C-alpha cells in the first residue's frame, strides 16, 4: 500500500509521455495540412494573377510594355512552380507523418488501457490489503490480552521507532532489525529469558 502512490505516479508518467507523443504527432499532421492549404490558396491567387496579367498583355501598346508584362508573368509562373514543388514535398511528408500519428495514437490508447487496468488492480489489491489488515488487527487484539503488559509496551515502543517492526531475530550478537551489535549485558539478559 505504501508503494502504490509512487507506482501509480510512474505509470501516469508513462501514460502522459505516450499521450504527449500522440498529441505532438497530431499537431505536426495538422500543421502540415494547414501549410498545404495555405500554399494552395497562394497557388490560386497566383493563378488568378497570371490570368489577369495574360489578359492585360493584349491591351498593351508598346513592345517594352509587353516584354515587362511577360517578365512579370514568367516571374509569377516561377513562383507558382516553387509553390507546387513545396506542396508536393509537404504532401509526401504528410504521407509519412499520418502513419506515425496513427501509431502514436495506438500507443497512447494502449498506455491508457494499461494505466486503467493498473488502477483497477491496485484498487482491488488495496481492498484486499485493508481486509487483511482488519483481520490481523482482530487477531492482534486477542493475542495482546495474553502478553504481559510490560513486554507489550516494549514491543509497541520498538514498533514506533522501528518503522512498524517491533521484534527482530538476533543473529549472533547482531540485531536483525537494525544491524547493530547488541551489548554483552543485553545478550546475557536475553539468554536468561
N, CA and C atoms as a LAMMPS dump frame, in Angstrom:
ITEM: TIMESTEP
0
ITEM: NUMBER OF ATOMS
579
ITEM: BOX BOUNDS ff ff ff
-5.0000000000000000e+02 5.0000000000000000e+02
-5.0000000000000000e+02 5.0000000000000000e+02
-5.0000000000000000e+02 5.0000000000000000e+02
ITEM: ATOMS id mol type element x y z
1 1 1 N 0.827 -1.204 0
2 1 2 C 0 0 0
3 1 3 C 0.861 1.254 0
4 2 1 N 1.983 1.196 0.681
5 2 2 C 2.862 2.357 0.745
6 2 3 C 3.483 2.649 -0.614
7 3 1 N 3.718 1.614 -1.414
8 3 2 C 4.33 1.81 -2.737
9 3 3 C 3.315 2.245 -3.792
10 4 1 N 2.036 2.083 -3.503
11 4 2 C 1.013 2.39 -4.514
12 4 3 C 1.125 3.786 -5.11
13 5 1 N 1.227 4.829 -4.322
14 5 2 C 1.284 6.172 -4.929
15 5 3 C 2.467 6.352 -5.878
16 6 1 N 3.639 5.851 -5.505
17 6 2 C 4.8 6.022 -6.384
18 6 3 C 4.661 5.169 -7.642
19 7 1 N 4.122 3.947 -7.513
20 7 2 C 3.91 3.104 -8.695
21 7 3 C 2.866 3.732 -9.613
22 8 1 N 1.817 4.271 -9.015
23 8 2 C 0.781 4.936 -9.807
24 8 3 C 1.351 6.164 -10.511
25 9 1 N 2.183 6.916 -9.828
26 9 2 C 2.799 8.101 -10.433
27 9 3 C 3.702 7.704 -11.594
28 10 1 N 4.459 6.611 -11.441
29 10 2 C 5.336 6.152 -12.52
30 10 3 C 4.513 5.726 -13.736
31 11 1 N 3.427 5.024 -13.5
32 11 2 C 2.549 4.616 -14.616
33 11 3 C 1.919 5.831 -15.276
34 12 1 N 1.561 6.821 -14.47
35 12 2 C 0.956 8.051 -15.013
36 12 3 C 1.96 8.786 -15.894
37 13 1 N 3.23 8.79 -15.491
38 13 2 C 4.269 9.436 -16.303
39 13 3 C 4.38 8.739 -17.653
40 14 1 N 4.364 7.398 -17.654
41 14 2 C 4.418 6.642 -18.917
42 14 3 C 3.223 6.985 -19.8
43 15 1 N 2.041 7.025 -19.189
44 15 2 C 0.822 7.353 -19.936
45 15 3 C 0.899 8.774 -20.494
46 16 1 N 1.364 9.72 -19.666
47 16 2 C 1.476 11.115 -20.102
48 16 3 C 2.465 11.256 -21.265
49 17 1 N 3.569 10.514 -21.209
50 17 2 C 4.541 10.572 -22.305
51 17 3 C 3.92 10.065 -23.599
52 18 1 N 3.211 8.93 -23.527
53 18 2 C 2.571 8.377 -24.726
54 18 3 C 1.52 9.341 -25.267
55 19 1 N 0.762 9.941 -24.377
56 19 2 C -0.251 10.915 -24.793
57 19 3 C 0.415 12.139 -25.414
58 20 1 N 1.509 12.577 -24.828
59 20 2 C 2.25 13.722 -25.37
60 20 3 C 2.775 13.451 -26.764
61 21 1 N 3.31 12.239 -26.972
62 21 2 C 3.802 11.883 -28.311
63 21 3 C 2.658 11.868 -29.317
64 22 1 N 1.494 11.346 -28.913
65 22 2 C 0.341 11.315 -29.813
66 22 3 C -0.134 12.726 -30.142
67 23 1 N -0.168 13.591 -29.143
68 23 2 C -0.597 14.973 -29.379
69 23 3 C 0.389 15.71 -30.27
70 24 1 N 1.681 15.469 -30.059
71 24 2 C 2.7 16.122 -30.892
72 24 3 C 2.587 15.649 -32.338
73 25 1 N 2.364 14.346 -32.527
74 25 2 C 2.218 13.812 -33.885
75 25 3 C 0.976 14.389 -34.556
76 26 1 N -0.113 14.49 -33.806
77 26 2 C -1.352 15.05 -34.358
78 26 3 C -1.147 16.513 -34.742
79 27 1 N -0.466 17.267 -33.876
80 27 2 C -0.214 18.678 -34.166
81 27 3 C 0.641 18.832 -35.414
82 28 1 N 1.644 17.972 -35.559
83 28 2 C 2.509 18.03 -36.727
84 28 3 C 1.72 17.76 -38.011
85 29 1 N 0.828 16.777 -37.966
86 29 2 C -0.011 16.474 -39.136
87 29 3 C -0.923 17.656 -39.444
88 30 1 N -1.558 18.211 -38.41
89 30 2 C -2.463 19.355 -38.631
90 30 3 C -1.703 20.571 -39.175
91 31 1 N -0.519 20.831 -38.615
92 31 2 C 0.285 21.961 -39.096
93 31 3 C 0.689 21.757 -40.552
94 32 1 N 1.033 20.532 -40.909
95 32 2 C 1.416 20.236 -42.293
96 32 3 C 0.217 20.445 -43.22
97 33 1 N -0.946 19.984 -42.803
98 33 2 C -2.156 20.187 -43.622
99 33 3 C -2.468 21.684 -43.778
100 34 1 N -2.285 22.443 -42.702
101 34 2 C -2.526 23.892 -42.78
102 34 3 C -1.558 24.557 -43.757
103 35 1 N -0.297 24.104 -43.723
104 35 2 C 0.679 24.67 -44.665
105 35 3 C 0.294 24.338 -46.105
106 36 1 N -0.171 23.109 -46.328
107 36 2 C -0.604 22.722 -47.672
108 36 3 C -1.774 23.598 -48.101
109 37 1 N -2.746 23.779 -47.204
110 37 2 C -3.913 24.61 -47.525
111 37 3 C -3.496 26.048 -47.828
112 38 1 N -2.592 26.591 -47.027
113 38 2 C -2.139 27.968 -47.244
114 38 3 C -1.428 28.094 -48.588
115 39 1 N -0.594 27.122 -48.907
116 39 2 C 0.119 27.169 -50.189
117 39 3 C -0.849 26.973 -51.357
118 40 1 N -1.875 26.159 -51.191
119 40 2 C -2.889 26.011 -52.246
120 40 3 C -3.625 27.318 -52.487
121 41 1 N -3.889 28.058 -51.417
122 41 2 C -4.522 29.374 -51.569
123 41 3 C -3.58 30.302 -52.333
124 42 1 N -2.295 30.283 -51.984
125 42 2 C -1.308 31.103 -52.694
126 42 3 C -1.249 30.731 -54.169
127 43 1 N -1.354 29.439 -54.469
128 43 2 C -1.337 28.978 -55.867
129 43 3 C -2.543 29.531 -56.611
130 44 1 N -3.721 29.489 -55.971
131 44 2 C -4.915 30.015 -56.634
132 44 3 C -4.805 31.519 -56.871
133 45 1 N -4.27 32.228 -55.895
134 45 2 C -4.09 33.679 -56.046
135 45 3 C -3.139 33.961 -57.206
136 46 1 N -2.031 33.213 -57.257
137 46 2 C -1.074 33.39 -58.353
138 46 3 C -1.709 33.043 -59.702
139 47 1 N -2.506 31.973 -59.741
140 47 2 C -3.16 31.582 -60.996
141 47 3 C -4.103 32.684 -61.478
142 48 1 N -4.854 33.263 -60.546
143 48 2 C -5.745 34.367 -60.915
144 48 3 C -4.931 35.572 -61.408
145 49 1 N -3.839 35.857 -60.727
146 49 2 C -2.968 36.967 -61.098
147 49 3 C -2.376 36.739 -62.493
148 50 1 N -1.938 35.522 -62.757
149 50 2 C -1.358 35.2 -64.074
150 50 3 C -2.41 35.375 -65.167
151 51 1 N -3.623 34.897 -64.889
152 51 2 C -4.706 35.028 -65.87
153 51 3 C -4.992 36.499 -66.166
154 52 1 N -5.036 37.326 -65.143
155 52 2 C -5.288 38.765 -65.337
156 52 3 C -4.157 39.418 -66.137
157 53 1 N -2.916 39.051 -65.773
158 53 2 C -1.777 39.632 -66.494
159 53 3 C -1.775 39.2 -67.961
160 54 1 N -2.117 37.956 -68.22
161 54 2 C -2.143 37.478 -69.616
162 54 3 C -3.21 38.21 -70.414
163 55 1 N -4.368 38.508 -69.807
164 55 2 C -5.422 39.251 -70.497
165 55 3 C -4.989 40.691 -70.765
166 56 1 N -4.331 41.29 -69.768
167 56 2 C -3.888 42.67 -69.923
168 56 3 C -2.777 42.793 -70.96
169 57 1 N -2.049 41.723 -71.152
170 57 2 C -0.917 41.73 -72.092
171 57 3 C -1.382 42.128 -73.495
172 58 1 N -2.585 41.738 -73.867
173 58 2 C -3.094 42.025 -75.21
174 58 3 C -3.589 43.461 -75.353
175 59 1 N -3.712 44.148 -74.237
176 59 2 C -4.157 45.539 -74.271
177 59 3 C -2.988 46.521 -74.352
178 60 1 N -1.793 46.031 -74.171
179 60 2 C -0.619 46.899 -74.16
180 60 3 C -0.259 47.337 -75.574
181 61 1 N 0.381 48.542 -75.657
182 61 2 C 0.625 49.117 -76.973
183 61 3 C 2.081 49.035 -77.409
184 62 1 N 3.005 49.082 -76.43
185 62 2 C 4.413 49.07 -76.852
186 62 3 C 5.027 47.696 -76.574
187 63 1 N 6.083 47.408 -77.333
188 63 2 C 6.78 46.132 -77.185
189 63 3 C 7.455 46.049 -75.827
190 64 1 N 7.933 47.186 -75.298
191 64 2 C 8.578 47.198 -73.986
192 64 3 C 7.581 46.848 -72.877
193 65 1 N 6.363 47.361 -73.011
194 65 2 C 5.334 47.036 -72.018
195 65 3 C 4.991 45.546 -72.074
196 66 1 N 4.913 44.996 -73.299
197 66 2 C 4.609 43.567 -73.478
198 66 3 C 5.724 42.726 -72.847
199 67 1 N 6.986 43.105 -73.093
200 67 2 C 8.113 42.354 -72.532
201 67 3 C 8.099 42.425 -70.993
202 68 1 N 7.815 43.596 -70.454
203 68 2 C 7.744 43.756 -68.999
204 68 3 C 6.621 42.884 -68.425
205 69 1 N 5.489 42.859 -69.144
206 69 2 C 4.355 42.036 -68.706
207 69 3 C 4.721 40.556 -68.779
208 70 1 N 5.404 40.141 -69.832
209 70 2 C 5.821 38.743 -69.985
210 70 3 C 6.814 38.364 -68.869
211 71 1 N 7.666 39.317 -68.522
212 71 2 C 8.607 39.079 -67.433
213 71 3 C 7.841 38.869 -66.11
214 72 1 N 6.819 39.691 -65.865
215 72 2 C 6 39.537 -64.665
216 72 3 C 5.274 38.188 -64.669
217 73 1 N 4.753 37.812 -65.841
218 73 2 C 4.051 36.526 -65.95
219 73 3 C 5.031 35.377 -65.683
220 74 1 N 6.214 35.452 -66.272
221 74 2 C 7.222 34.401 -66.071
222 74 3 C 7.622 34.332 -64.59
223 75 1 N 7.753 35.49 -63.955
224 75 2 C 8.098 35.528 -62.529
225 75 3 C 7.001 34.857 -61.701
226 76 1 N 5.755 35.158 -62.008
227 76 2 C 4.625 34.562 -61.276
228 76 3 C 4.565 33.052 -61.518
229 77 1 N 4.846 32.625 -62.744
230 77 2 C 4.834 31.19 -63.054
231 77 3 C 5.964 30.463 -62.314
232 78 1 N 7.111 31.115 -62.166
233 78 2 C 8.218 30.513 -61.417
234 78 3 C 7.832 30.373 -59.939
235 79 1 N 7.189 31.411 -59.394
236 79 2 C 6.717 31.33 -58.012
237 79 3 C 5.687 30.214 -57.864
238 80 1 N 4.806 30.104 -58.862
239 80 2 C 3.789 29.056 -58.86
240 80 3 C 4.452 27.681 -58.848
241 81 1 N 5.486 27.512 -59.649
242 81 2 C 6.179 26.22 -59.708
243 81 3 C 6.837 25.897 -58.362
244 82 1 N 7.435 26.909 -57.727
245 82 2 C 8.048 26.694 -56.407
246 82 3 C 6.99 26.289 -55.383
247 83 1 N 5.836 26.958 -55.437
248 83 2 C 4.753 26.606 -54.528
249 83 3 C 4.26 25.182 -54.776
250 84 1 N 4.122 24.817 -56.064
251 84 2 C 3.671 23.461 -56.411
252 84 3 C 4.671 22.424 -55.884
253 85 1 N 5.967 22.716 -56.022
254 85 2 C 7.003 21.809 -55.518
255 85 3 C 6.923 21.694 -53.998
256 86 1 N 6.728 22.825 -53.335
257 86 2 C 6.624 22.823 -51.877
258 86 3 C 5.406 22.025 -51.425
259 87 1 N 4.29 22.184 -52.142
260 87 2 C 3.072 21.426 -51.814
261 87 3 C 3.333 19.933 -51.975
262 88 1 N 3.995 19.565 -53.045
263 88 2 C 4.306 18.157 -53.275
264 88 3 C 5.183 17.592 -52.153
265 89 1 N 6.205 18.354 -51.739
266 89 2 C 7.07 17.913 -50.638
267 89 3 C 6.27 17.769 -49.341
268 90 1 N 5.385 18.728 -49.078
269 90 2 C 4.565 18.653 -47.872
270 90 3 C 3.618 17.452 -47.915
271 91 1 N 3.08 17.167 -49.087
272 91 2 C 2.175 16.02 -49.222
273 91 3 C 2.929 14.702 -48.998
274 92 1 N 4.177 14.634 -49.495
275 92 2 C 4.978 13.428 -49.263
276 92 3 C 5.309 13.304 -47.777
277 93 1 N 5.604 14.436 -47.135
278 93 2 C 5.873 14.416 -45.692
279 93 3 C 4.628 13.985 -44.926
280 94 1 N 3.478 14.465 -45.375
281 94 2 C 2.213 14.101 -44.743
282 94 3 C 1.959 12.604 -44.858
283 95 1 N 2.304 12.026 -46.012
284 95 2 C 2.156 10.579 -46.194
285 95 3 C 2.988 9.792 -45.183
286 96 1 N 4.117 10.355 -44.757
287 96 2 C 4.943 9.701 -43.744
288 96 3 C 4.445 10.002 -42.334
289 97 1 N 3.924 11.214 -42.119
290 97 2 C 3.508 11.631 -40.779
291 97 3 C 2.207 10.976 -40.324
292 98 1 N 1.276 10.756 -41.246
293 98 2 C -0.021 10.199 -40.852
294 98 3 C 0.102 8.805 -40.227
295 99 1 N 0.89 7.879 -40.815
296 99 2 C 1.054 6.584 -40.135
297 99 3 C 1.747 6.718 -38.773
298 100 1 N 2.686 7.651 -38.668
299 100 2 C 3.347 7.876 -37.375
300 100 3 C 2.337 8.371 -36.341
301 101 1 N 1.424 9.23 -36.795
302 101 2 C 0.386 9.727 -35.893
303 101 3 C -0.505 8.575 -35.435
304 102 1 N -0.901 7.717 -36.369
305 102 2 C -1.765 6.579 -36.01
306 102 3 C -1.059 5.66 -35.025
307 103 1 N 0.234 5.417 -35.238
308 103 2 C 0.998 4.571 -34.311
309 103 3 C 1.069 5.204 -32.927
310 104 1 N 1.329 6.507 -32.894
311 104 2 C 1.422 7.206 -31.608
312 104 3 C 0.071 7.188 -30.888
313 105 1 N -1.017 7.356 -31.636
314 105 2 C -2.345 7.312 -31.024
315 105 3 C -2.669 5.909 -30.52
316 106 1 N -2.247 4.882 -31.269
317 106 2 C -2.453 3.498 -30.824
318 106 3 C -1.653 3.222 -29.551
319 107 1 N -0.413 3.721 -29.496
320 107 2 C 0.407 3.56 -28.292
321 107 3 C -0.235 4.274 -27.101
322 108 1 N -0.788 5.454 -27.332
323 108 2 C -1.442 6.195 -26.256
324 108 3 C -2.688 5.454 -25.767
325 109 1 N -3.436 4.871 -26.696
326 109 2 C -4.623 4.099 -26.307
327 109 3 C -4.215 2.875 -25.491
328 110 1 N -3.148 2.206 -25.919
329 110 2 C -2.64 1.051 -25.176
330 110 3 C -2.163 1.474 -23.795
331 111 1 N -1.471 2.611 -23.73
332 111 2 C -0.985 3.118 -22.44
333 111 3 C -2.157 3.457 -21.521
334 112 1 N -3.226 4.016 -22.085
335 112 2 C -4.41 4.339 -21.284
336 112 3 C -5.05 3.062 -20.742
337 113 1 N -5.184 2.045 -21.606
338 113 2 C -5.751 0.773 -21.154
339 113 3 C -4.894 0.169 -20.04
340 114 1 N -3.582 0.199 -20.234
341 114 2 C -2.667 -0.341 -19.236
342 114 3 C -2.782 0.429 -17.922
343 115 1 N -2.838 1.743 -18.017
344 115 2 C -2.958 2.584 -16.819
345 115 3 C -4.267 2.282 -16.087
346 116 1 N -5.374 2.22 -16.832
347 116 2 C -6.672 1.94 -16.213
348 116 3 C -6.7 0.546 -15.584
349 117 1 N -6.086 -0.432 -16.26
350 117 2 C -6.009 -1.795 -15.729
351 117 3 C -5.197 -1.792 -14.417
352 118 1 N -4.082 -1.063 -14.417
353 118 2 C -3.247 -0.969 -13.215
354 118 3 C -4.027 -0.322 -12.071
355 119 1 N -4.752 0.749 -12.372
356 119 2 C -5.537 1.432 -11.338
357 119 3 C -6.572 0.471 -10.752
358 120 1 N -7.237 -0.297 -11.621
359 120 2 C -8.237 -1.26 -11.142
360 120 3 C -7.587 -2.352 -10.295
361 121 1 N -6.426 -2.846 -10.743
362 121 2 C -5.719 -3.869 -9.972
363 121 3 C -5.299 -3.328 -8.608
364 122 1 N -4.817 -2.1 -8.599
365 122 2 C -4.381 -1.507 -7.341
366 122 3 C -5.553 -1.287 -6.401
367 123 1 N -6.702 -0.916 -6.952
368 123 2 C -7.892 -0.727 -6.108
369 123 3 C -8.31 -2.058 -5.492
370 124 1 N -8.28 -3.13 -6.296
371 124 2 C -8.625 -4.461 -5.773
372 124 3 C -7.613 -4.899 -4.72
373 125 1 N -6.333 -4.656 -4.99
374 125 2 C -5.289 -5.01 -4.022
375 125 3 C -5.485 -4.245 -2.712
376 126 1 N -5.775 -2.956 -2.833
377 126 2 C -5.964 -2.128 -1.645
378 126 3 C -7.132 -2.652 -0.81
379 127 1 N -8.201 -3.041 -1.503
380 127 2 C -9.37 -3.577 -0.812
381 127 3 C -9.001 -4.849 -0.043
382 128 1 N -8.25 -5.745 -0.693
383 128 2 C -7.824 -6.988 -0.036
384 128 3 C -6.877 -6.693 1.121
385 129 1 N -5.961 -5.739 0.913
386 129 2 C -5 -5.409 1.967
387 129 3 C -5.7 -4.819 3.184
388 130 1 N -6.702 -3.985 2.959
389 130 2 C -7.442 -3.396 4.074
390 130 3 C -8.188 -4.489 4.83
391 131 1 N -8.793 -5.431 4.09
392 131 2 C -9.495 -6.55 4.74
393 131 3 C -8.51 -7.41 5.527
394 132 1 N -7.35 -7.694 4.938
395 132 2 C -6.337 -8.491 5.63
396 132 3 C -5.831 -7.759 6.866
397 133 1 N -5.682 -6.458 6.768
398 133 2 C -5.227 -5.663 7.911
399 133 3 C -6.263 -5.691 9.029
400 134 1 N -7.523 -5.627 8.661
401 134 2 C -8.589 -5.699 9.67
402 134 3 C -8.557 -7.043 10.382
403 135 1 N -8.379 -8.12 9.615
404 135 2 C -8.282 -9.459 10.209
405 135 3 C -7.072 -9.547 11.137
406 136 1 N -5.943 -9 10.685
407 136 2 C -4.732 -9.028 11.507
408 136 3 C -4.934 -8.219 12.787
409 137 1 N -5.617 -7.079 12.677
410 137 2 C -5.889 -6.269 13.868
411 137 3 C -6.75 -7.041 14.861
412 138 1 N -7.74 -7.754 14.351
413 138 2 C -8.61 -8.546 15.229
414 138 3 C -7.809 -9.653 15.914
415 139 1 N -6.932 -10.336 15.178
416 139 2 C -6.094 -11.379 15.774
417 139 3 C -5.14 -10.774 16.804
418 140 1 N -4.624 -9.589 16.498
419 140 2 C -3.683 -8.925 17.404
420 140 3 C -4.347 -8.619 18.744
421 141 1 N -5.58 -8.135 18.682
422 141 2 C -6.295 -7.793 19.921
423 141 3 C -6.405 -9.033 20.811
424 142 1 N -6.722 -10.183 20.208
425 142 2 C -6.859 -11.398 21.015
426 142 3 C -5.509 -11.863 21.562
427 143 1 N -4.434 -11.645 20.813
428 143 2 C -3.103 -12.064 21.27
429 143 3 C -2.541 -11.112 22.332
430 144 1 N -2.782 -9.83 22.188
431 144 2 C -2.251 -8.83 23.113
432 144 3 C -2.737 -9.099 24.531
433 145 1 N -3.953 -9.566 24.667
434 145 2 C -4.502 -9.804 26.005
435 145 3 C -3.744 -10.915 26.737
436 146 1 N -3.004 -11.765 26.025
437 146 2 C -2.273 -12.876 26.646
438 146 3 C -0.805 -12.544 26.936
439 147 1 N -0.378 -11.325 26.546
440 147 2 C 1.029 -10.943 26.721
441 147 3 C 1.152 -10.002 27.919
442 148 1 N 2.217 -10.168 28.666
443 148 2 C 2.487 -9.321 29.83
444 148 3 C 2.531 -7.849 29.384
445 149 1 N 1.856 -6.933 30.075
446 149 2 C 1.781 -5.521 29.67
447 149 3 C 3.146 -4.852 29.502
448 150 1 N 4.118 -5.151 30.34
449 150 2 C 5.445 -4.543 30.232
450 150 3 C 6.129 -4.956 28.934
451 151 1 N 6.022 -6.235 28.566
452 151 2 C 6.603 -6.712 27.303
453 151 3 C 5.878 -6.094 26.11
454 152 1 N 4.572 -5.965 26.247
455 152 2 C 3.78 -5.377 25.154
456 152 3 C 4.162 -3.918 24.94
457 153 1 N 4.383 -3.196 26.031
458 153 2 C 4.791 -1.787 25.938
459 153 3 C 6.155 -1.693 25.26
460 154 1 N 7.069 -2.604 25.591
461 154 2 C 8.394 -2.63 24.976
462 154 3 C 8.286 -2.926 23.476
463 155 1 N 7.429 -3.887 23.155
464 155 2 C 7.199 -4.236 21.74
465 155 3 C 6.617 -3.045 20.977
466 156 1 N 5.6 -2.4 21.533
467 156 2 C 4.969 -1.237 20.86
468 156 3 C 5.961 -0.1 20.684
469 157 1 N 6.83 0.121 21.695
470 157 2 C 7.849 1.151 21.586
471 157 3 C 8.81 0.819 20.433
472 158 1 N 9.173 -0.441 20.329
473 158 2 C 10.034 -0.891 19.224
474 158 3 C 9.37 -0.671 17.877
475 159 1 N 8.092 -0.933 17.802
476 159 2 C 7.357 -0.716 16.535
477 159 3 C 7.352 0.756 16.143
478 160 1 N 7.167 1.631 17.117
479 160 2 C 7.14 3.068 16.819
480 160 3 C 8.487 3.536 16.287
481 161 1 N 9.547 3.056 16.853
482 161 2 C 10.885 3.505 16.456
483 161 3 C 11.487 2.665 15.338
484 162 1 N 10.908 1.529 15.057
485 162 2 C 11.478 0.618 14.048
486 162 3 C 10.668 0.545 12.774
487 163 1 N 9.961 1.624 12.44
488 163 2 C 9.148 1.663 11.21
489 163 3 C 8.172 0.494 11.134
490 164 1 N 7.512 0.223 12.247
491 164 2 C 6.494 -0.819 12.276
492 164 3 C 7.013 -2.184 12.662
493 165 1 N 8.334 -2.325 12.802
494 165 2 C 8.933 -3.604 13.166
495 165 3 C 9.222 -3.568 14.668
496 166 1 N 8.502 -4.395 15.429
497 166 2 C 8.653 -4.366 16.875
498 166 3 C 9.546 -5.444 17.427
499 167 1 N 9.889 -6.426 16.61
500 167 2 C 10.665 -7.555 17.079
501 167 3 C 11.537 -8.039 15.937
502 168 1 N 12.794 -8.351 16.24
503 168 2 C 13.703 -8.83 15.201
504 168 3 C 14.469 -10.033 15.717
505 169 1 N 14.924 -10.856 14.803
506 169 2 C 15.734 -12.022 15.172
507 169 3 C 17.134 -11.554 15.526
508 170 1 N 17.755 -12.251 16.453
509 170 2 C 19.122 -11.97 16.856
510 170 3 C 20.035 -12.924 16.087
511 171 1 N 20.995 -12.363 15.368
512 171 2 C 21.927 -13.169 14.57
513 171 3 C 23.298 -13.078 15.224
514 172 1 N 23.591 -14.049 16.102
515 172 2 C 24.824 -13.968 16.876
516 172 3 C 24.671 -12.848 17.882
517 173 1 N 25.496 -11.82 17.762
518 173 2 C 25.34 -10.665 18.649
519 173 3 C 24.884 -9.422 17.874
520 174 1 N 24.287 -9.648 16.676
521 174 2 C 23.816 -8.557 15.813
522 174 3 C 22.285 -8.571 15.763
523 175 1 N 21.69 -7.387 15.931
524 175 2 C 20.232 -7.238 15.819
525 175 3 C 19.829 -7.383 14.356
526 176 1 N 18.861 -8.243 14.074
527 176 2 C 18.395 -8.452 12.698
528 176 3 C 17.574 -7.297 12.159
529 177 1 N 17.104 -6.408 13.017
530 177 2 C 16.299 -5.273 12.57
531 177 3 C 17.121 -4.061 12.187
532 178 1 N 18.167 -3.755 12.998
533 178 2 C 18.933 -2.533 12.753
534 178 3 C 20.408 -2.798 12.429
535 179 1 N 20.794 -4.052 12.419
536 179 2 C 22.165 -4.459 12.081
537 179 3 C 23.213 -3.801 12.974
538 180 1 N 22.91 -3.638 14.254
539 180 2 C 23.907 -3.116 15.188
540 180 3 C 24.242 -4.202 16.196
541 181 1 N 25.417 -4.099 16.77
542 181 2 C 25.855 -5.081 17.768
543 181 3 C 25.08 -4.869 19.067
544 182 1 N 24.677 -5.972 19.681
545 182 2 C 23.956 -5.915 20.944
546 182 3 C 24.989 -6.024 22.074
547 183 1 N 24.829 -5.187 23.087
548 183 2 C 25.799 -5.169 24.192
549 183 3 C 25.797 -6.526 24.912
550 184 1 N 26.957 -6.974 25.413
551 184 2 C 27.046 -8.26 26.094
552 184 3 C 26.073 -8.391 27.289
553 185 1 N 25.859 -7.321 27.997
554 185 2 C 24.933 -7.36 29.145
555 185 3 C 23.525 -7.679 28.661
556 186 1 N 23.117 -7.038 27.513
557 186 2 C 21.789 -7.286 26.958
558 186 3 C 21.709 -8.717 26.452
559 187 1 N 22.765 -9.232 25.851
560 187 2 C 22.782 -10.631 25.392
561 187 3 C 22.574 -11.577 26.57
562 188 1 N 23.205 -11.27 27.706
563 188 2 C 23.059 -12.101 28.894
564 188 3 C 21.621 -12.072 29.397
565 189 1 N 20.979 -10.884 29.353
566 189 2 C 19.577 -10.756 29.777
567 189 3 C 18.659 -11.549 28.838
568 190 1 N 18.95 -11.489 27.552
569 190 2 C 18.135 -12.235 26.58
570 190 3 C 18.288 -13.719 26.832
571 191 1 N 19.514 -14.173 27.055
572 191 2 C 19.76 -15.599 27.292
573 191 3 C 19.071 -16.069 28.575
574 192 1 N 18.956 -15.173 29.541
575 192 2 C 18.309 -15.531 30.8
576 192 3 C 16.786 -15.506 30.689
577 193 1 N 16.304 -15.051 29.537
578 193 2 C 14.847 -15.052 29.333
579 193 3 C 14.209 -13.744 29.683
